[in-house]
Amino acid sequence: MFTNDIFKGQVALITGAGQPFADALIHRFAALGARLALVYDKRDEEKALAVEAPEGTIRRECDGSDSQAVKTVVRAIAAELGRIDVLICAAYDGAAESLTEIAIDRWKHAIDAQLCSALHFNREVIRPMMRNKSGRIINVIYALAGPIGNVASRAVAALTRTLAAELAPQGIYVNCIGVGELEEQGATHDGVKVVRQTTSIIRSAAPLGRLGRVDEVAEVAVFLASDAARLTSGHTMPASGGIYP
């Protein structure tokens, strides 16, 4: 469907490097000719530095909840690569605690990691995109990542719709991908990967009868970042096997 050079000359900034879905995005956008800037959380540093990417790829550690840190990193990337054409906020937090039991500091961290991080990165890429009167912003929401993920995903979707309306005159498109459970994603608790108790339920409840794969969802991101999506903005596109939204 897409030629191997559709993103030639474009710069794609991808957050969440070192995590399964972000890494699938890295491989796919590299294969389609994009120059890459990868942003990762400190906890994912080893994997982010090890992920295969084209020569000239920029890798930067950044706490997405820190607006000043995001500003510094994004502006440095724009200065070094000369432009930012695509932003994909793909970082995954995986907070699975119940809303009635979660500690307030953990709540704040989870919201910062998903909602505030998306806001900070979205706002900072606007300036370089406006210079070119074009750009694609894609916010990834993990709607089945526990109760907090559900709350944060609705907030990020609202943020996306609002920004899409504001930025349309500037030629900047803003969309969401609503991701369900992914085979490769898994859940974490105290840094240890665990099997989700909900996985078997999701398999039986999903109309497709299976979980998604990161490479399948990456194709949705390619579509939204391409000229094929010229009439798509302010939209949450589900890639969840029919579960969400």
Secondary structure, DSSP 8 states (H G I E B T S, - for coil): ---TTTTTT-EEEEESTTSHHHHHHHHHHHHTT-EEEEEE-GGGHHHHHHS---TT-EEEE--TT-HHHHHHHHHHHHHHHS---EEEE---------TTT--HHHHHHHHIIIIIHHHHHHHHHHHHHHHHT-EEEEEEEETTSHHHHHHHHHHHHHHHHHHHHHHGGGTEEEEEEEE--BTTT-EEETTEEE--TTHHHHHHHSTTSS-B-HHHHHHHHHHHHSGGGTT--S-EEEESTT---
